Amino acid sequence: MRSLLRLTLCLLALSAVAAADSIFLFAYFGNGDTASGTLSATPNGDGSFSVLAGSGQFDGFSITLIGNPKGILEANSPSGFFTYDDQLFPGQDPLLNLQGLLFSIQKEGALELNIWGTGAGSYTAQLNNGREGNGTFSASAVPEPTTLPLVLGGSLGLALVYQIRRRYAASSAK
């Protein structure tokens, strides 16, 4: 019974640690360009998220998020072509602000791709070679992997309560 309680506590502790970051799937479509991939973000406490890592494809080319060294403040891209902040605003429209997300890319002489919000439902994707297009952007949260440990922990806790009550009832009947 003690080992069951320890296992339950360990699962709950693991679920609390894993819940720190959130994973989002993103997609951009516009002017014949497509981008999709995953973003790993941490909550800022106000409903927004700081995107810490990300990867995917843009028109078949690999893209990797360039992390913002200034946290939630806007920063200059390595080439100096863009300003960006890597902030995501789920539940708002637009999901990205004017600084947007910055990715590294090797396409048509470009090294950077910036996707940002320009207004409700409107987004721009631009390469640092000047090529740009307008389109749509979506980001949806992936269910946290902590759900399974929480369900297992709750089930084990209920089983423990049931076992204790059964033993108590059996000892009281004697």
C-alpha positions in Angstrom: 0.0 0.0 0.0 2.9 2.4 0.7 4.4 1.6 -2.6 1.1 2.4 -4.3 1.0 5.8 -2.5 4.7 6.5 -3.5 4.0 5.6 -7.1 1.0 8.0 -7.1 3.0 10.8 -5.7 5.9 10.3 -8.1 3.4 10.4 -11.1 1.9 13.6 -9.8 5.4 15.2 -9.4 6.4 14.1 -12.9 3.2 15.6 -14.4 3.9 18.9 -12.6 7.4 19.1 -14.1 6.3 18.2 -17.6 3.5 20.8 -17.6 6.0 23.8 -17.8 6.1 24.0 -21.6 3.4 23.7 -24.2 3.6 22.3 -27.7 1.7 24.0 -30.6 1.3 22.8 -34.2 1.4 25.7 -36.6 0.5 26.3 -40.2 0.8 29.2 -42.7 -0.8 29.3 -46.1 -0.5 32.2 -48.6 0.4 33.1 -52.2 1.4 29.6 -53.0 3.6 29.3 -49.9 3.0 26.8 -47.1 4.7 26.4 -43.8 4.0 24.0 -41.0 5.7 22.5 -37.9 5.8 22.5 -34.1 6.6 25.2 -31.6 7.6 24.7 -27.9 6.5 27.6 -25.8 6.4 28.6 -22.1 3.5 30.6 -20.7 4.1 34.3 -19.8 1.3 34.3 -17.2 -0.9 36.7 -19.2 -2.3 34.2 -21.8 0.6 34.8 -24.2 3.5 32.4 -24.7 7.2 32.9 -25.4 8.2 30.4 -28.1 11.5 28.9 -27.2 12.0 26.3 -30.0 10.4 25.3 -33.2 11.0 23.5 -36.5 9.2 22.6 -39.6 9.0 23.2 -43.4 8.5 26.2 -45.6 7.8 25.3 -49.2 9.7 22.1 -48.6 12.7 23.7 -47.0 13.6 23.1 -43.4 13.1 25.9 -40.9 14.3 26.3 -37.3 13.2 28.9 -34.9 15.8 31.5 -34.0 15.4 32.1 -30.3 14.9 35.6 -29.0 17.8 36.6 -26.7 15.7 39.4 -25.2 12.9 37.2 -23.9 9.6 39.0 -24.5 11.2 42.2 -25.8 11.7 42.7 -29.5 15.2 41.9 -30.9 17.0 42.4 -34.2 17.5 39.3 -36.4 21.0 38.1 -37.0 21.0 39.7 -40.5 19.5 42.9 -39.1 16.6 42.6 -41.7 13.9 41.9 -39.2 12.8 42.7 -35.7 11.1 39.8 -33.9 9.9 38.7 -30.5 8.8 35.0 -30.8 5.6 35.7 -28.9 2.4 33.7 -29.5 -1.1 34.8 -28.4 -3.5 31.8 -28.5 -7.1 32.8 -28.2 -6.5 36.2 -29.8 -6.6 37.5 -33.3 -4.1 37.8 -34.6 -2.1 35.0 -33.0 1.2 36.8 -33.8 2.0 40.5 -33.3 3.9 42.7 -35.7 7.3 41.3 -34.7 6.3 37.7 -35.1 8.3 34.5 -35.3 11.8 34.3 -36.8 13.1 31.1 -38.4 16.4 30.2 -40.1 16.1 28.9 -43.7 18.2 28.2 -46.7 16.1 29.2 -49.7 16.7 31.4 -52.7 19.6 33.1 -51.1 17.6 33.9 -47.9 18.8 32.9 -44.4 15.8 34.1 -42.4 12.0 33.8 -42.6 9.7 36.0 -40.5 6.0 35.3 -40.0 4.0 38.1 -38.3 0.4 39.2 -37.8 -0.8 42.3 -39.7 -4.4 42.4 -38.4 -7.3 40.2 -37.6 -6.8 36.9 -39.5 -4.1 38.4 -41.7 -0.4 37.4 -41.7 2.7 38.0 -43.7 5.6 35.7 -44.3 8.8 37.3 -45.6 12.2 36.0 -46.5 15.2 38.3 -45.8 15.8 38.4 -49.6 12.7 40.7 -49.8 10.2 38.0 -51.1 7.0 38.2 -49.1 3.3 37.1 -49.2 0.1 37.5 -47.2 -1.8 34.5 -45.9 -3.4 32.8 -42.9 -1.7 31.4 -39.8 -3.0 28.9 -37.3 -1.6 27.4 -34.1 -3.2 24.8 -32.0 -2.1 23.4 -28.7 -1.2 19.7 -28.5 -2.7 18.0 -25.5 -0.1 17.9 -22.8 1.6 14.6 -22.2 0.9 15.0 -18.5 -2.7 13.9 -19.0 -1.9 10.2 -18.8 0.1 10.4 -15.6 -2.7 12.4 -14.0 -5.3 9.9 -15.0 -3.1 7.0 -13.8 -2.4 8.9 -10.5 -6.1 9.5 -10.0 -7.0 5.9 -10.7 -4.3 4.7 -8.3 -5.5 7.1 -5.7 -9.1 5.8 -6.0 -7.9 2.3 -5.8 -6.0 3.1 -2.7 -9.0 4.7 -1.0 -11.1 1.7 -2.0 -8.6 -0.7 -0.5 -8.4 1.2 2.7 -12.2 1.4 3.1 -12.5 -2.3 2.3 -9.9 -3.3 5.0 -11.5 -0.9 7.5 -15.0 -2.4 6.8 -13.6 -5.9 7.1 -11.8 -5.1 10.5 -15.0 -3.4 11.8 -17.2 -6.4 11.0 -15.1 -8.7 13.3 
